[in-house]
């Protein structure tokens, strides 16, 4: 496909939604769209699909643009995290399996080396990885332990006489499971308990050889193919077992802990628990990458569903032409809120990426940025759940056509369903958020007990007054100031309620903390989501306020409205939705669903005409609401 046929635009809204790296994203869209390897295939066996995905990964990582991105990781140049994140988003929209597999090899395996290794590791391992001399995998999850990494059972025992680590899988529960690139990878970043003289120093990461350059397994390594999954058929997942596999002492990624030739363990962080937290914190960027992939999936699904809804006709007034299904209230009520969420997540995730870049560029350890870790964990949970809900509504809103693989939505659903559990189970991610919120709350009370008590008393009193019949001079419901106050109010109420519940259970009922926490998990998840909703709304409001083009600002502002206006608003923005999805700037090579107006020779019967923008007279029937939004 010629670049001119890819449908890539250059509007002010497109540039604003794509942000600082709009040019980079367009360049990559053009390169992938012009490659025949990325043409959709639904007729391949599992092995053929894996082979095609590996070819796509090889082509993609051979592009100079991607090589520069890997070099940026090595050198930790300014904004390299944000660049990597938007690259991952574009890759996933071209082919989700390719995006995920590139993430495994370069941002999980490669990221572990960059974040957990020393300068010598970076020189030894990342340069040949960049040159595609080998591929890697990331082996953390075990059969018996997924989220609770602290107690994984794989062992790395130091042999002083040989100056080697012996990697062992001592039991079935210690088998490494769901490992991506397991059937192709040459090396694995393996998390194991570091054992010296019979004593564990906690989980550490080791580079373990799995296959030689000819693809033959090394002695002591067993790989079991996990075969068929719900989706991501191009990603080969497997089980790894190690039987006394020996690796050099230098293969320990030693940024947070090392073993000298004398067998002595050294670490800049003496506390074992703090050291473990520092290791996991260093992997935070890869968690945010899932948010960008989920966001890309939402944009793709919404583009297909909205274009189809502006073309397909069904029902209407008697003796008159049937109306477009976008005219039906339930259609807009299901699709428009998801479109607003995709926009909000665009700016909230970009904000988190910017914070990560600033910390890394300044040399700040991410373990010291606990609020940022909590934000990334919360965004990962919120975005992946929203993606699942969005794609389900897109599937239903496109009827039986949405069930066909050629129309992409069903494939996206299957491919991204796993996002809610990998890179951290969503419920566990929400607990990370609340632990940080409560830590901040406790710190404020300990450092300034009197002022904290007074502030809580004033806030509690004002909240009671605000919701009582005595309230007066309140903000208009349609104002954004009201929305922001409302989400702050909800978060404060939930936080005070959770603190009171846990305090009562521990201090009065004498429950242990785990039991008290466990009995409040529903309350915890509600507070966590309330916090992430508030941060996301704040970032969306800032993005709208800072939008340089007045017409674009007005368009984005419509996506900010309380539920009281929801039905009217969804109806009023349905025509402008075509302009918004066009600004997502998805390449026609990635957007190949016939029901979205793109011809597919393998499914000519599915084609629907491309939707046309509504006429001025039609727009007049659904005027934009005057929300009086104050930014």
QUIHUGI-V922117 format. One record per helix or strand of 2 or more residues. SS is the DSSP state (A for helix, B for strand). FROM is the first residue (numbers start at 0). TO is the last residue. If there is no record, write none. Layout:
ss-><SS:SS>
from-><FROM:FROM>
to-><TO:TO>
This chain:
ss-><A:A:A:A:A:A:A:A:B:A:B:B:A:B:B:B:B:B:B:A:B:B:A:A:A:A:A:A:A:A:A:A:A:A:A:A:A:A:A:A:A:A>
from-><2:11:35:45:63:79:95:118:135:148:154:163:171:175:186:198:220:236:244:248:257:264:271:283:324:328:365:369:398:404:408:425:448:479:512:520:549:562:576:593:600:615>
to-><5:32:37:60:74:93:115:129:138:150:158:167:173:179:195:208:224:241:247:250:258:265:280:308:326:360:367:396:402:406:419:446:465:507:517:545:556:572:582:595:605:618>
